[in-house]
Amino acid sequence: MVNLKQNISVWKCDVFGTIKQRNISVLNRLGGIQQRQYYQRRNPFLEIMENELQKELGDILYQEELA
């Protein structure tokens, strides 16, 4: 029983730690893209990247809800 508890604790840390790190990373990248778009003219590459990151953020937030 103790071994199971330790395994679950490690798994929980790995899964939730990864979700949190991905969330922070995506939010930082989105912030950088949005800031750059504010100060520069339209950039189609950044718009595509922002849309992809928005979708990824949605997936991450859904995973957080499940966890």
Buried (B, 14 or more C-beta within 10 A) or exposed (E): EEEEEEEEEEEEEEEEEEBEEBBEEBEEBBEEBEEEBEEEEEEEEBEEBBEEBEEBBEEBEEBEEEE
